[in-house]
């Protein structure tokens, strides 16, 4: 039996045509919370809509911004977006093309984030006495992560490329699920005994991160380590760097690797 074989472009074009013929996809209203909002110099706005069940990438072009947006969108805003779902054929990814955005109250996820931020502040997680400079050159690096995950491979590859003489010490740990927070804390203390210059704990983003911080705070002695934040997942706002001047935050981009 002869089987038709299609190019990637043909498949993406076919899927785009399916979206174009679907009336609902061309006239849709979506409620969600703004995440990872970026105002481009061209006037376009790139952002993500999310709720507790998923995420949806979105873009609002300059012409639509001028006509359909009456406020400055920010991370945590709860909105209703009117527009159409189309596929970006080059990347084979669908996204929401926004034509109008209106407010829909304060985002629930953002409220939860602010509550947790306040609780961590009261724990002393941002206290000045816990701040310590990151060494410019590290000769011994402790790594607390899964021994077979992507994180350890990335660290090994980047370390070898940047400085092949750095000594890497691995503590195999759970990085998600039940017991992950306790495993990572145990690994951090194990690395403390190895006299390393810096410790890199890696973990799956989500609820485990909060549990990890709580476990660190419950220890008998403080951990003097930097927290590297995933800005998209956490909803980090740039102005917080001034509000918490004692908190060192490194925004990692693909170019860093």
C-alpha positions as protocol buffer text, in pm:
chain_id: "A"
residue {
  index: 1
  type: UNK
  ca { x: 0 y: 0 z: 0 }
}
residue {
  index: 2
  type: UNK
  ca { x: 141 y: 335 z: -106 }
}
residue {
  index: 3
  type: UNK
  ca { x: 167 y: 584 z: 178 }
}
residue {
  index: 4
  type: UNK
  ca { x: 163 y: 959 z: 124 }
}
residue {
  index: 5
  type: UNK
  ca { x: 460 y: 1142 z: 276 }
}
residue {
  index: 6
  type: UNK
  ca { x: 428 y: 1511 z: 356 }
}
residue {
  index: 7
  type: UNK
  ca { x: 680 y: 1781 z: 434 }
}
residue {
  index: 8
  type: UNK
  ca { x: 681 y: 1957 z: 769 }
}
residue {
  index: 9
  type: UNK
  ca { x: 561 y: 2274 z: 601 }
}
residue {
  index: 10
  type: UNK
  ca { x: 269 y: 2093 z: 439 }
}
residue {
  index: 11
  type: UNK
  ca { x: 159 y: 1949 z: 774 }
}
residue {
  index: 12
  type: UNK
  ca { x: 178 y: 2288 z: 946 }
}
residue {
  index: 13
  type: UNK
  ca { x: -8 y: 2451 z: 658 }
}
residue {
  index: 14
  type: UNK
  ca { x: -281 y: 2186 z: 677 }
}
residue {
  index: 15
  type: UNK
  ca { x: -323 y: 2236 z: 1052 }
}
residue {
  index: 16
  type: UNK
  ca { x: -336 y: 2613 z: 1004 }
}
residue {
  index: 17
  type: UNK
  ca { x: -612 y: 2565 z: 748 }
}
residue {
  index: 18
  type: UNK
  ca { x: -807 y: 2357 z: 1002 }
}
residue {
  index: 19
  type: UNK
  ca { x: -781 y: 2640 z: 1254 }
}
residue {
  index: 20
  type: UNK
  ca { x: -890 y: 2893 z: 991 }
}
residue {
  index: 21
  type: UNK
  ca { x: -1207 y: 2693 z: 911 }
}
residue {
  index: 22
  type: UNK
  ca { x: -1303 y: 2653 z: 1278 }
}
residue {
  index: 23
  type: UNK
  ca { x: -1537 y: 2941 z: 1367 }
}
residue {
  index: 24
  type: UNK
  ca { x: -1472 y: 2918 z: 1743 }
}
residue {
  index: 25
  type: UNK
  ca { x: -1095 y: 2935 z: 1695 }
}
residue {
  index: 26
  type: UNK
  ca { x: -1140 y: 3257 z: 1499 }
}
residue {
  index: 27
  type: UNK
  ca { x: -1365 y: 3426 z: 1755 }
}
residue {
  index: 28
  type: UNK
  ca { x: -1261 y: 3313 z: 2102 }
}
residue {
  index: 29
  type: UNK
  ca { x: -1252 y: 3468 z: 2449 }
}
residue {
  index: 30
  type: UNK
  ca { x: -1002 y: 3324 z: 2696 }
}
residue {
  index: 31
  type: UNK
  ca { x: -979 y: 3399 z: 3068 }
}
residue {
  index: 32
  type: UNK
  ca { x: -644 y: 3358 z: 3242 }
}
residue {
  index: 33
  type: UNK
  ca { x: -361 y: 3514 z: 3435 }
}
residue {
  index: 34
  type: UNK
  ca { x: -78 y: 3707 z: 3268 }
}
residue {
  index: 35
  type: UNK
  ca { x: 267 y: 3550 z: 3291 }
}
residue {
  index: 36
  type: UNK
  ca { x: 600 y: 3632 z: 3129 }
}
residue {
  index: 37
  type: UNK
  ca { x: 475 y: 3956 z: 2971 }
}
residue {
  index: 38
  type: UNK
  ca { x: 723 y: 4130 z: 2739 }
}
residue {
  index: 39
  type: UNK
  ca { x: 669 y: 4465 z: 2565 }
}
residue {
  index: 40
  type: UNK
  ca { x: 881 y: 4458 z: 2249 }
}
residue {
  index: 41
  type: UNK
  ca { x: 1044 y: 4770 z: 2102 }
}
residue {
  index: 42
  type: UNK
  ca { x: 832 y: 4713 z: 1789 }
}
residue {
  index: 43
  type: UNK
  ca { x: 518 y: 4780 z: 1992 }
}
residue {
  index: 44
  type: UNK
  ca { x: 408 y: 4416 z: 1999 }
}
residue {
  index: 45
  type: UNK
  ca { x: 335 y: 4243 z: 2331 }
}
residue {
  index: 46
  type: UNK
  ca { x: 430 y: 3881 z: 2390 }
}
residue {
  index: 47
  type: UNK
  ca { x: 280 y: 3710 z: 2693 }
}
residue {
  index: 48
  type: UNK
  ca { x: 149 y: 3385 z: 2836 }
}
residue {
  index: 49
  type: UNK
  ca { x: -197 y: 3316 z: 2973 }
}
residue {
  index: 50
  type: UNK
  ca { x: -212 y: 3056 z: 3247 }
}
residue {
  index: 51
  type: UNK
  ca { x: -438 y: 2901 z: 3504 }
}
residue {
  index: 52
  type: UNK
  ca { x: -406 y: 2602 z: 3733 }
}
residue {
  index: 53
  type: UNK
  ca { x: -460 y: 2362 z: 3444 }
}
residue {
  index: 54
  type: UNK
  ca { x: -229 y: 2490 z: 3171 }
}
residue {
  index: 55
  type: UNK
  ca { x: -65 y: 2770 z: 2973 }
}
residue {
  index: 56
  type: UNK
  ca { x: -133 y: 2937 z: 2638 }
}
residue {
  index: 57
  type: UNK
  ca { x: 117 y: 3157 z: 2454 }
}
residue {
  index: 58
  type: UNK
  ca { x: -22 y: 3481 z: 2314 }
}
residue {
  index: 59
  type: UNK
  ca { x: 81 y: 3783 z: 2112 }
}
residue {
  index: 60
  type: UNK
  ca { x: -82 y: 4122 z: 2063 }
}
residue {
  index: 61
  type: UNK
  ca { x: 44 y: 4317 z: 1764 }
}
residue {
  index: 62
  type: UNK
  ca { x: 91 y: 4691 z: 1776 }
}
residue {
  index: 63
  type: UNK
  ca { x: -219 y: 4769 z: 1571 }
}
residue {
  index: 64
  type: UNK
  ca { x: -436 y: 4572 z: 1813 }
}
residue {
  index: 65
  type: UNK
  ca { x: -258 y: 4724 z: 2115 }
}
residue {
  index: 66
  type: UNK
  ca { x: -356 y: 5074 z: 2004 }
}
residue {
  index: 67
  type: UNK
  ca { x: -720 y: 4977 z: 1961 }
}
residue {
  index: 68
  type: UNK
  ca { x: -785 y: 4700 z: 2211 }
}
residue {
  index: 69
  type: UNK
  ca { x: -574 y: 4764 z: 2523 }
}
residue {
  index: 70
  type: UNK
  ca { x: -656 y: 5041 z: 2770 }
}
residue {
  index: 71
  type: UNK
  ca { x: -408 y: 4955 z: 3049 }
}
residue {
  index: 72
  type: UNK
  ca { x: -52 y: 4836 z: 3099 }
}
residue {
  index: 73
  type: UNK
  ca { x: -49 y: 4458 z: 3124 }
}
residue {
  index: 74
  type: UNK
  ca { x: 164 y: 4313 z: 3399 }
}
residue {
  index: 75
  type: UNK
  ca { x: 246 y: 3974 z: 3547 }
}
residue {
  index: 76
  type: UNK
  ca { x: -34 y: 3858 z: 3774 }
}
residue {
  index: 77
  type: UNK
  ca { x: -312 y: 4050 z: 3602 }
}
residue {
  index: 78
  type: UNK
  ca { x: -627 y: 3843 z: 3552 }
}
residue {
  index: 79
  type: UNK
  ca { x: -770 y: 3922 z: 3208 }
}
residue {
  index: 80
  type: UNK
  ca { x: -1011 y: 3818 z: 2937 }
}
residue {
  index: 81
  type: UNK
  ca { x: -852 y: 3808 z: 2593 }
}
residue {
  index: 82
  type: UNK
  ca { x: -1055 y: 3824 z: 2272 }
}
residue {
  index: 83
  type: UNK
  ca { x: -886 y: 3701 z: 1957 }
}
residue {
  index: 84
  type: UNK
  ca { x: -816 y: 3402 z: 1738 }
}
residue {
  index: 85
  type: UNK
  ca { x: -609 y: 3087 z: 1765 }
}
residue {
  index: 86
  type: UNK
  ca { x: -368 y: 3032 z: 1478 }
}
residue {
  index: 87
  type: UNK
  ca { x: -61 y: 2824 z: 1420 }
}
residue {
  index: 88
  type: UNK
  ca { x: 274 y: 2993 z: 1365 }
}
residue {
  index: 89
  type: UNK
  ca { x: 372 y: 2776 z: 1070 }
}
residue {
  index: 90
  type: UNK
  ca { x: 748 y: 2826 z: 1093 }
}
residue {
  index: 91
  type: UNK
  ca { x: 766 y: 2683 z: 1447 }
}
residue {
  index: 92
  type: UNK
  ca { x: 461 y: 2458 z: 1427 }
}
residue {
  index: 93
  type: UNK
  ca { x: 317 y: 2610 z: 1746 }
}
residue {
  index: 94
  type: UNK
  ca { x: -29 y: 2748 z: 1798 }
}
residue {
  index: 95
  type: UNK
  ca { x: -91 y: 3065 z: 1994 }
}
residue {
  index: 96
  type: UNK
  ca { x: -357 y: 3320 z: 2072 }
}
residue {
  index: 97
  type: UNK
  ca { x: -349 y: 3634 z: 1858 }
}
residue {
  index: 98
  type: UNK
  ca { x: -507 y: 3894 z: 2084 }
}
residue {
  index: 99
  type: UNK
  ca { x: -731 y: 4168 z: 1947 }
}
residue {
  index: 100
  type: UNK
  ca { x: -868 y: 4298 z: 2278 }
}
residue {
  index: 101
  type: UNK
  ca { x: -764 y: 4255 z: 2641 }
}
residue {
  index: 102
  type: UNK
  ca { x: -975 y: 4361 z: 2941 }
}
residue {
  index: 103
  type: UNK
  ca { x: -916 y: 4328 z: 3314 }
}
residue {
  index: 104
  type: UNK
  ca { x: -1087 y: 4051 z: 3508 }
}
residue {
  index: 105
  type: UNK
  ca { x: -971 y: 4114 z: 3866 }
}
residue {
  index: 106
  type: UNK
  ca { x: -652 y: 4017 z: 4049 }
}
residue {
  index: 107
  type: UNK
  ca { x: -515 y: 3678 z: 3947 }
}
residue {
  index: 108
  type: UNK
  ca { x: -564 y: 3397 z: 4196 }
}
residue {
  index: 109
  type: UNK
  ca { x: -222 y: 3247 z: 4124 }
}
residue {
  index: 110
  type: UNK
  ca { x: -57 y: 3585 z: 4173 }
}
residue {
  index: 111
  type: UNK
  ca { x: -234 y: 3630 z: 4506 }
}
residue {
  index: 112
  type: UNK
  ca { x: -104 y: 3291 z: 4622 }
}
residue {
  index: 113
  type: UNK
  ca { x: 246 y: 3387 z: 4510 }
}
residue {
  index: 114
  type: UNK
  ca { x: 235 y: 3712 z: 4706 }
}
residue {
  index: 115
  type: UNK
  ca { x: 111 y: 3529 z: 5016 }
}
residue {
  index: 116
  type: UNK
  ca { x: 399 y: 3284 z: 4993 }
}
residue {
  index: 117
  type: UNK
  ca { x: 648 y: 3565 z: 4934 }
}
residue {
  index: 118
  type: UNK
  ca { x: 528 y: 3738 z: 5249 }
}
residue {
  index: 119
  type: UNK
  ca { x: 550 y: 3415 z: 5450 }
}
residue {
  index: 120
  type: UNK
  ca { x: 906 y: 3350 z: 5330 }
}
residue {
  index: 121
  type: UNK
  ca { x: 1001 y: 3707 z: 5417 }
}
residue {
  index: 122
  type: UNK
  ca { x: 869 y: 3654 z: 5770 }
}
residue {
  index: 123
  type: UNK
  ca { x: 1076 y: 3333 z: 5791 }
}
residue {
  index: 124
  type: UNK
  ca { x: 1387 y: 3544 z: 5731 }
}
residue {
  index: 125
  type: UNK
  ca { x: 1465 y: 3406 z: 5387 }
}
residue {
  index: 126
  type: UNK
  ca { x: 1553 y: 3753 z: 5259 }
}
residue {
  index: 127
  type: UNK
  ca { x: 1743 y: 3865 z: 5571 }
}
residue {
  index: 128
  type: UNK
  ca { x: 2063 y: 4064 z: 5518 }
}
residue {
  index: 129
  type: UNK
  ca { x: 2276 y: 3835 z: 5735 }
}
residue {
  index: 130
  type: UNK
  ca { x: 2213 y: 3543 z: 5497 }
}
residue {
  index: 131
  type: UNK
  ca { x: 2358 y: 3725 z: 5200 }
}
residue {
  index: 132
  type: UNK
  ca { x: 2690 y: 3599 z: 5068 }
}
residue {
  index: 133
  type: UNK
  ca { x: 2878 y: 3695 z: 4753 }
}
residue {
  index: 134
  type: UNK
  ca { x: 2904 y: 3435 z: 4480 }
}
residue {
  index: 135
  type: UNK
  ca { x: 3274 y: 3361 z: 4412 }
}
residue {
  index: 136
  type: UNK
  ca { x: 3392 y: 3492 z: 4076 }
}
residue {
  index: 137
  type: UNK
  ca { x: 3597 y: 3178 z: 4018 }
}
residue {
  index: 138
  type: UNK
  ca { x: 3497 y: 2843 z: 4167 }
}
residue {
  index: 139
  type: UNK
  ca { x: 3734 y: 2547 z: 4169 }
}
residue {
  index: 140
  type: UNK
  ca { x: 3503 y: 2299 z: 4349 }
}
residue {
  index: 141
  type: UNK
  ca { x: 3132 y: 2295 z: 4268 }
}
residue {
  index: 142
  type: UNK
  ca { x: 2884 y: 2079 z: 4457 }
}
residue {
  index: 143
  type: UNK
  ca { x: 2580 y: 1962 z: 4260 }
}
residue {
  index: 144
  type: UNK
  ca { x: 2262 y: 1828 z: 4422 }
}
residue {
  index: 145
  type: UNK
  ca { x: 2042 y: 1677 z: 4154 }
}
residue {
  index: 146
  type: UNK
  ca { x: 1927 y: 1357 z: 3987 }
}
residue {
  index: 147
  type: UNK
  ca { x: 2226 y: 1159 z: 3857 }
}
residue {
  index: 148
  type: UNK
  ca { x: 2060 y: 1080 z: 3523 }
}
residue {
  index: 149
  type: UNK
  ca { x: 1863 y: 1400 z: 3456 }
}
residue {
  index: 150
  type: UNK
  ca { x: 1915 y: 1672 z: 3197 }
}
residue {
  index: 151
  type: UNK
  ca { x: 2041 y: 1915 z: 3464 }
}
residue {
  index: 152
  type: UNK
  ca { x: 2360 y: 1724 z: 3543 }
}
residue {
  index: 153
  type: UNK
  ca { x: 2436 y: 1680 z: 3173 }
}
residue {
  index: 154
  type: UNK
  ca { x: 2391 y: 2052 z: 3110 }
}
residue {
  index: 155
  type: UNK
  ca { x: 2614 y: 2143 z: 3404 }
}
residue {
  index: 156
  type: UNK
  ca { x: 2885 y: 1901 z: 3290 }
}
residue {
  index: 157
  type: UNK
  ca { x: 2876 y: 2028 z: 2931 }
}
residue {
  index: 158
  type: UNK
  ca { x: 2878 y: 2396 z: 3024 }
}
residue {
  index: 159
  type: UNK
  ca { x: 3148 y: 2350 z: 3288 }
}
residue {
  index: 160
  type: UNK
  ca { x: 3372 y: 2162 z: 3047 }
}
residue {
  index: 161
  type: UNK
  ca { x: 3324 y: 2430 z: 2783 }
}
residue {
  index: 162
  type: UNK
  ca { x: 3381 y: 2726 z: 3018 }
}
residue {
  index: 163
  type: UNK
  ca { x: 3648 y: 2578 z: 3247 }
}
residue {
  index: 164
  type: UNK
  ca { x: 3744 y: 2210 z: 3218 }
}
residue {
  index: 165
  type: UNK
  ca { x: 3954 y: 2232 z: 3537 }
}
residue {
  index: 166
  type: UNK
  ca { x: 3657 y: 2285 z: 3769 }
}
residue {
  index: 167
  type: UNK
  ca { x: 3599 y: 1989 z: 4000 }
}
residue {
  index: 168
  type: UNK
  ca { x: 3235 y: 1875 z: 4008 }
}
residue {
  index: 169
  type: UNK
  ca { x: 3099 y: 1678 z: 4304 }
}
residue {
  index: 170
  type: UNK
  ca { x: 2757 y: 1516 z: 4268 }
}
residue {
  index: 171
  type: UNK
  ca { x: 2510 y: 1425 z: 4542 }
}
residue {
  index: 172
  type: UNK
  ca { x: 2236 y: 1212 z: 4378 }
}
residue {
  index: 173
  type: UNK
  ca { x: 1898 y: 1343 z: 4496 }
}
residue {
  index: 174
  type: UNK
  ca { x: 1529 y: 1332 z: 4418 }
}
residue {
  index: 175
  type: UNK
  ca { x: 1422 y: 1643 z: 4229 }
}
residue {
  index: 176
  type: UNK
  ca { x: 1043 y: 1611 z: 4228 }
}
residue {
  index: 177
  type: UNK
  ca { x: 761 y: 1432 z: 4401 }
}
residue {
  index: 178
  type: UNK
  ca { x: 734 y: 1307 z: 4757 }
}
residue {
  index: 179
  type: UNK
  ca { x: 1061 y: 1327 z: 4949 }
}
residue {
  index: 180
  type: UNK
  ca { x: 1230 y: 1563 z: 4701 }
}
residue {
  index: 181
  type: UNK
  ca { x: 1259 y: 1857 z: 4943 }
}
residue {
  index: 182
  type: UNK
  ca { x: 1412 y: 1641 z: 5220 }
}
residue {
  index: 183
  type: UNK
  ca { x: 1651 y: 1478 z: 4972 }
}
residue {
  index: 184
  type: UNK
  ca { x: 1776 y: 1812 z: 4839 }
}
residue {
  index: 185
  type: UNK
  ca { x: 1823 y: 1956 z: 5189 }
}
residue {
  index: 186
  type: UNK
  ca { x: 2020 y: 1648 z: 5291 }
}
residue {
  index: 187
  type: UNK
  ca { x: 2236 y: 1688 z: 4980 }
}
residue {
  index: 188
  type: UNK
  ca { x: 2306 y: 2053 z: 5054 }
}
residue {
  index: 189
  type: UNK
  ca { x: 2430 y: 1971 z: 5403 }
}
residue {
  index: 190
  type: UNK
  ca { x: 2639 y: 1684 z: 5267 }
}
residue {
  index: 191
  type: UNK
  ca { x: 2806 y: 1925 z: 5024 }
}
residue {
  index: 192
  type: UNK
  ca { x: 2865 y: 2174 z: 5306 }
}
residue {
  index: 193
  type: UNK
  ca { x: 3103 y: 1914 z: 5455 }
}
residue {
  index: 194
  type: UNK
  ca { x: 3298 y: 1885 z: 5128 }
}
residue {
  index: 195
  type: UNK
  ca { x: 3432 y: 2241 z: 5142 }
}
residue {
  index: 196
  type: UNK
  ca { x: 3297 y: 2336 z: 4800 }
}
residue {
  index: 197
  type: UNK
  ca { x: 3300 y: 2694 z: 4674 }
}
residue {
  index: 198
  type: UNK
  ca { x: 2937 y: 2692 z: 4563 }
}
residue {
  index: 199
  type: UNK
  ca { x: 2644 y: 2451 z: 4563 }
}
residue {
  index: 200
  type: UNK
  ca { x: 2400 y: 2408 z: 4274 }
}
residue {
  index: 201
  type: UNK
  ca { x: 2076 y: 2237 z: 4384 }
}
residue {
  index: 202
  type: UNK
  ca { x: 1838 y: 2170 z: 4095 }
}
residue {
  index: 203
  type: UNK
  ca { x: 1475 y: 2073 z: 4128 }
}
residue {
  index: 204
  type: UNK
  ca { x: 1156 y: 2053 z: 3928 }
}
residue {
  index: 205
  type: UNK
  ca { x: 962 y: 2385 z: 3948 }
}
residue {
  index: 206
  type: UNK
  ca { x: 632 y: 2386 z: 4128 }
}
residue {
  index: 207
  type: UNK
  ca { x: 504 y: 2316 z: 4476 }
}
residue {
  index: 208
  type: UNK
  ca { x: 821 y: 2125 z: 4575 }
}
residue {
  index: 209
  type: UNK
  ca { x: 1015 y: 2453 z: 4562 }
}
residue {
  index: 210
  type: UNK
  ca { x: 807 y: 2604 z: 4841 }
}
residue {
  index: 211
  type: UNK
  ca { x: 842 y: 2291 z: 5053 }
}
residue {
  index: 212
  type: UNK
  ca { x: 1217 y: 2302 z: 4998 }
}
residue {
  index: 213
  type: UNK
  ca { x: 1241 y: 2657 z: 5132 }
}
residue {
  index: 214
  type: UNK
  ca { x: 1034 y: 2566 z: 5437 }
}
residue {
  index: 215
  type: UNK
  ca { x: 1261 y: 2270 z: 5513 }
}
residue {
  index: 216
  type: UNK
  ca { x: 1571 y: 2486 z: 5482 }
}
residue {
  index: 217
  type: UNK
  ca { x: 1422 y: 2735 z: 5727 }
}
residue {
  index: 218
  type: UNK
  ca { x: 1350 y: 2458 z: 5979 }
}
residue {
  index: 219
  type: UNK
  ca { x: 1715 y: 2352 z: 6004 }
}
residue {
  index: 220
  type: UNK
  ca { x: 1917 y: 2433 z: 6313 }
}
residue {
  index: 221
  type: UNK
  ca { x: 2165 y: 2643 z: 6118 }
}
residue {
  index: 222
  type: UNK
  ca { x: 2105 y: 2869 z: 5818 }
}
residue {
  index: 223
  type: UNK
  ca { x: 2198 y: 2792 z: 5460 }
}
residue {
  index: 224
  type: UNK
  ca { x: 2401 y: 3076 z: 5306 }
}
residue {
  index: 225
  type: UNK
  ca { x: 2318 y: 3015 z: 4943 }
}
residue {
  index: 226
  type: UNK
  ca { x: 2177 y: 3204 z: 4648 }
}
residue {
  index: 227
  type: UNK
  ca { x: 1829 y: 3130 z: 4512 }
}
residue {
  index: 228
  type: UNK
  ca { x: 1821 y: 3130 z: 4132 }
}
residue {
  index: 229
  type: UNK
  ca { x: 1466 y: 3203 z: 4023 }
}
residue {
  index: 230
  type: UNK
  ca { x: 1283 y: 3093 z: 3711 }
}
residue {
  index: 231
  type: UNK
  ca { x: 1122 y: 3424 z: 3623 }
}
residue {
  index: 232
  type: UNK
  ca { x: 843 y: 3279 z: 3409 }
}
residue {
  index: 233
  type: UNK
  ca { x: 728 y: 3020 z: 3662 }
}
residue {
  index: 234
  type: UNK
  ca { x: 757 y: 3243 z: 3967 }
}
residue {
  index: 235
  type: UNK
  ca { x: 601 y: 3559 z: 3825 }
}
residue {
  index: 236
  type: UNK
  ca { x: 904 y: 3762 z: 3935 }
}
residue {
  index: 237
  type: UNK
  ca { x: 870 y: 4139 z: 3901 }
}
residue {
  index: 238
  type: UNK
  ca { x: 1178 y: 4355 z: 3827 }
}
residue {
  index: 239
  type: UNK
  ca { x: 1083 y: 4614 z: 4092 }
}
residue {
  index: 240
  type: UNK
  ca { x: 1123 y: 4350 z: 4363 }
}
residue {
  index: 241
  type: UNK
  ca { x: 1499 y: 4369 z: 4314 }
}
residue {
  index: 242
  type: UNK
  ca { x: 1482 y: 4719 z: 4463 }
}
residue {
  index: 243
  type: UNK
  ca { x: 1230 y: 4620 z: 4726 }
}
residue {
  index: 244
  type: UNK
  ca { x: 1452 y: 4331 z: 4837 }
}
residue {
  index: 245
  type: UNK
  ca { x: 1794 y: 4478 z: 4762 }
}
residue {
  index: 246
  type: UNK
  ca { x: 1957 y: 4208 z: 4975 }
}
residue {
  index: 247
  type: UNK
  ca { x: 1824 y: 3932 z: 4749 }
}
residue {
  index: 248
  type: UNK
  ca { x: 2055 y: 3833 z: 4466 }
}
residue {
  index: 249
  type: UNK
  ca { x: 1865 y: 3719 z: 4159 }
}
residue {
  index: 250
  type: UNK
  ca { x: 2022 y: 3584 z: 3842 }
}
residue {
  index: 251
  type: UNK
  ca { x: 1795 y: 3576 z: 3536 }
}
residue {
  index: 252
  type: UNK
  ca { x: 1917 y: 3287 z: 3322 }
}
residue {
  index: 253
  type: UNK
  ca { x: 1857 y: 3304 z: 2949 }
}
residue {
  index: 254
  type: UNK
  ca { x: 1940 y: 3058 z: 2673 }
}
residue {
  index: 255
  type: UNK
  ca { x: 2232 y: 3282 z: 2571 }
}
residue {
  index: 256
  type: UNK
  ca { x: 2397 y: 3210 z: 2906 }
}
residue {
  index: 257
  type: UNK
  ca { x: 2446 y: 2850 z: 2800 }
}
